[in-house]
Amino acid sequence: MTRSATTSIDLNADLGEGFGHWRLTDDEQLLSVVTSANVACGFHAGDPAIMRRVCALAAERGVRVGAQVSYRDLAGFGRRSMDVPPDELAAEVAYQIGALEVFARAAGSRVSYVKPHGALYNRVVHDEEQAAAVVEGVLLAGGALPVLGLPGSRLLAAAERAGLGVVTEAFADRAYTAHATLVPRGRDGAVVSDPDAVVARAVAMALDGTVVAESGEQVPVGAGSLCLHGDTPGAVDLARRVRAALESAGVRVAAFS
């Protein structure tokens, strides 16, 4: 169903994805486009100095800070599947949120939401136990923070049962299956590289709540937030194009939290 042209949508990006002298994302430029920043908390990328800098820049520009929590997989960028005991995963999620909260508060802001990264994000779409562990970690961190995730995921269902807010998310630059889940990155075509296609998909997601899956059929992806990946070539220019296209289509771009 087509939504009203007065639809409001959040734009988020994965930021702070570096370590030491290594930098993957253009945090400063992306923070001039997005409304929410998923900040790496040190487990898949990020370190204390980067976290502090990104939080300060986000606060300065009025961008919401979110904790992007991950499996402990710095070498694999958090994209390798891992079997982590639920109690351990809950503690690690809480640890990451707490670390980011220190720097957010120092910048005069706060952590406003939580979003899993990479393999953890995809795992909690279907895995009830791991999803519950992430939610337990959010609660353990001491705040009733909203959770950002894929529509219909076990994660969002667990968060709702725990009384947490949920925000559904869509990816304009990722291919979808007929079941409205993300095509695994290891498969050809998993990442949509044509900038024009990414822009068109972003507008369709915001206005119609649908996307064309790899099978060719339209599937529902109703979302309160659109993710713009910061680690792809030309990410800043693409993010600017997406935001401009959304606003030209009458979509209000604003943070959800």
C-alpha positions as CSV (number, residue, x, y, z in Angstrom):
1,M,0.0,0.0,0.0
2,T,1.4,3.4,-1.0
3,R,2.0,5.7,2.0
4,S,1.2,9.3,2.3
5,A,3.8,11.7,0.8
6,T,4.1,13.2,4.3
7,T,5.9,10.0,5.4
8,S,8.8,10.5,7.8
9,I,11.8,8.2,7.7
10,D,15.1,8.0,9.5
11,L,18.4,7.6,7.7
12,N,21.1,5.6,9.6
13,A,24.6,4.6,8.7
14,D,27.3,2.4,10.2
15,L,30.0,4.7,11.5
16,G,33.2,4.6,13.5
17,E,34.3,1.5,11.6
18,G,38.0,1.8,12.0
19,F,40.7,0.7,14.4
20,G,43.9,2.6,15.3
21,H,45.2,4.2,12.1
22,W,42.8,2.2,9.9
23,R,39.7,4.0,8.7
24,L,36.8,2.5,6.7
25,T,34.0,5.1,6.9
26,D,34.0,8.8,6.2
27,D,32.3,9.6,9.5
28,E,32.5,13.4,9.3
29,Q,30.9,13.6,5.9
30,L,28.2,11.0,6.5
31,L,27.2,12.8,9.7
32,S,26.2,15.7,7.6
33,V,23.6,13.5,5.8
34,V,22.2,10.9,8.2
35,T,19.9,11.4,11.2
36,S,21.1,8.3,13.2
37,A,24.6,6.9,13.6
38,N,25.2,3.2,14.3
39,V,28.5,3.5,16.1
40,A,30.9,0.5,16.2
41,C,31.6,-0.4,19.8
42,G,34.9,-2.1,19.5
43,F,33.9,-5.7,18.8
44,H,33.8,-5.7,15.0
45,A,35.5,-2.3,14.6
46,G,36.0,0.9,16.5
47,D,38.2,1.8,19.4
48,P,37.9,4.3,22.4
49,A,39.4,7.2,20.5
50,I,37.2,6.6,17.4
51,M,34.1,6.2,19.5
52,R,34.8,9.4,21.4
53,R,35.3,11.3,18.2
54,V,32.2,10.0,16.4
55,C,30.0,10.7,19.5
56,A,31.3,14.3,19.7
57,L,30.7,14.9,16.0
58,A,27.2,13.3,16.2
59,A,26.3,15.5,19.2
60,E,27.5,18.6,17.5
61,R,25.3,17.9,14.5
62,G,22.2,16.7,16.3
63,V,22.6,13.1,15.0
64,R,21.3,10.3,17.3
65,V,23.9,7.9,18.6
66,G,23.1,4.2,18.4
67,A,25.2,1.3,19.7
68,Q,26.1,-1.1,16.9
69,V,26.7,-4.3,18.8
70,S,28.5,-7.3,17.4
71,Y,30.0,-10.7,18.0
72,R,33.6,-10.4,19.2
73,D,35.2,-10.6,15.8
74,L,37.5,-7.8,15.0
75,A,39.5,-9.9,12.5
76,G,36.4,-10.9,10.6
77,F,34.6,-7.5,10.8
78,G,31.8,-9.2,12.7
79,R,30.6,-10.9,9.6
80,R,31.5,-14.5,10.6
81,S,28.8,-16.6,12.3
82,M,29.7,-17.6,15.8
83,D,28.0,-19.7,18.5
84,V,28.2,-17.6,21.6
85,P,26.5,-18.9,24.8
86,P,23.4,-16.7,25.5
87,D,24.7,-15.5,29.0
88,E,28.0,-14.5,27.4
89,L,26.4,-12.7,24.5
90,A,24.1,-10.8,26.8
91,A,27.1,-9.6,28.8
92,E,29.0,-8.6,25.7
93,V,26.0,-6.6,24.3
94,A,25.7,-4.8,27.6
95,Y,29.4,-4.2,27.7
96,Q,29.4,-2.6,24.3
97,I,26.4,-0.4,25.0
98,G,28.0,0.8,28.3
99,A,31.3,1.6,26.6
100,L,29.6,3.8,24.0
101,E,27.4,5.5,26.6
102,V,30.5,6.9,28.4
103,F,31.5,8.7,25.3
104,A,28.0,9.8,24.3
105,R,27.4,11.3,27.7
106,A,30.8,13.0,27.6
107,A,29.7,14.7,24.3
108,G,26.4,15.8,25.9
109,S,24.4,13.2,24.2
110,R,23.3,9.6,25.0
111,V,22.9,6.2,23.4
112,S,19.4,6.3,21.9
113,Y,19.0,2.8,20.4
114,V,20.7,-0.5,19.7
115,K,21.4,-2.2,16.4
116,P,23.2,-5.5,15.9
117,H,25.9,-5.7,13.2
118,G,26.8,-8.2,10.5
119,A,26.5,-11.9,11.4
120,L,24.7,-11.1,14.6
121,Y,22.1,-9.0,12.8
122,N,21.3,-11.8,10.4
123,R,21.4,-14.5,13.1
124,V,18.8,-12.8,15.3
125,V,16.3,-12.7,12.4
126,H,15.7,-16.4,12.9
127,D,17.5,-17.5,16.1
128,E,15.2,-17.1,19.1
129,E,17.9,-17.8,21.7
130,Q,20.4,-15.4,20.3
131,A,17.7,-12.7,19.8
132,A,16.6,-13.1,23.5
133,A,20.3,-12.8,24.6
134,V,20.6,-9.5,22.7
135,V,17.5,-8.2,24.4
136,E,18.8,-9.3,27.7
137,G,22.0,-7.4,27.1
138,V,20.0,-4.2,26.3
139,L,18.1,-4.6,29.6
140,L,21.3,-5.4,31.5
141,A,22.8,-2.2,30.2
142,G,20.2,-0.4,32.3
143,G,18.1,1.5,29.7
144,A,14.9,0.8,27.9
145,L,16.5,1.5,24.5
146,P,14.7,0.9,21.2
147,V,16.0,-1.9,19.1
148,L,16.6,-1.5,15.3
149,G,16.2,-4.6,13.1
150,L,14.6,-6.4,10.2
151,P,10.7,-6.5,10.1
152,G,9.4,-9.8,11.3
153,S,12.6,-10.8,13.0
154,R,12.9,-12.8,16.2
155,L,14.9,-9.9,17.6
156,L,12.1,-7.4,17.3
157,A,9.5,-9.9,18.6
158,A,11.7,-10.5,21.7
159,A,12.2,-6.8,22.2
160,E,8.5,-6.1,22.1
161,R,7.8,-8.9,24.6
162,A,10.4,-7.2,26.9
163,G,8.6,-3.9,26.6
164,L,11.3,-2.3,24.5
165,G,10.6,0.0,21.5
166,V,11.3,-1.5,18.1
167,V,12.2,0.2,14.8
168,T,12.0,-1.7,11.5
169,E,14.8,-1.2,9.1
170,A,15.3,-1.6,5.3
171,F,18.4,-1.6,3.1
172,A,18.3,0.1,-0.3
173,D,21.7,-1.3,-1.3
174,R,21.1,-4.9,-0.3
175,A,19.3,-7.6,-2.3
176,Y,16.2,-9.2,-0.7
177,T,14.9,-12.8,-0.9
178,A,11.3,-13.5,-1.6
179,H,10.9,-13.9,2.2
180,A,11.9,-10.2,2.8
181,T,15.2,-11.2,4.3
182,L,18.6,-10.1,3.1
183,V,20.5,-12.1,0.5
184,P,23.7,-13.5,2.2
185,R,26.7,-11.4,1.3
186,G,28.5,-14.4,-0.1
187,R,26.1,-14.7,-3.0
188,D,26.4,-12.8,-6.3
189,G,24.3,-9.7,-6.4
190,A,23.9,-9.5,-2.6
191,V,25.0,-5.8,-2.7
192,V,23.2,-3.5,-5.1
193,S,26.0,-1.4,-6.7
194,D,24.1,0.7,-9.2
195,P,23.6,4.2,-7.6
196,D,20.5,4.9,-9.6
197,A,19.0,1.6,-8.5
198,V,19.8,2.3,-4.9
199,V,18.2,5.7,-5.0
200,A,15.1,4.4,-6.7
201,R,14.8,1.5,-4.2
202,A,15.1,4.0,-1.2
203,V,12.2,6.1,-2.5
204,A,10.1,3.0,-3.1
205,M,10.8,1.7,0.4
206,A,9.9,5.0,2.0
207,L,6.7,5.7,0.0
208,D,5.4,2.2,-0.9
209,G,7.0,0.0,1.8
210,T,8.1,-2.5,-0.8
211,V,11.2,-3.7,-2.7
212,V,11.7,-5.9,-5.7
213,A,13.3,-9.2,-4.5
214,E,15.9,-11.2,-6.4
215,S,13.1,-13.4,-7.6
216,G,11.5,-10.4,-9.3
217,E,8.5,-10.2,-7.1
218,Q,7.6,-7.2,-4.8
219,V,7.9,-7.9,-1.1
220,P,6.9,-5.7,1.9
221,V,9.7,-4.0,3.8
222,G,7.9,-1.4,5.7
223,A,10.5,0.5,7.6
224,G,11.0,3.4,10.0
225,S,14.7,3.7,9.1
226,L,16.8,3.2,6.0
227,C,20.4,2.0,6.3
228,L,23.1,3.7,4.2
229,H,26.2,1.5,4.3
230,G,29.3,3.7,5.0
231,D,31.8,1.1,3.9
232,T,30.9,1.1,0.2
233,P,32.8,3.1,-2.5
234,G,31.2,6.5,-3.0
235,A,29.1,6.1,0.2
236,V,28.9,9.8,0.9
237,D,27.8,10.9,-2.5
238,L,25.3,8.1,-2.6
239,A,23.9,9.0,0.8
240,R,23.5,12.6,-0.3
241,R,21.6,11.5,-3.5
242,V,19.3,9.2,-1.4
243,R,18.4,12.0,1.0
244,A,17.8,14.5,-1.8
245,A,15.6,12.0,-3.6
246,L,13.6,11.3,-0.5
247,E,13.0,14.9,0.2
248,S,12.1,15.7,-3.4
249,A,9.5,12.9,-3.1
250,G,8.0,14.7,-0.1
251,V,9.4,12.4,2.5
252,R,10.5,14.0,5.8
253,V,13.9,12.8,6.8
254,A,14.1,12.8,10.6
255,A,15.5,10.6,13.4
256,F,13.1,8.1,14.9
257,S,14.3,8.5,18.5
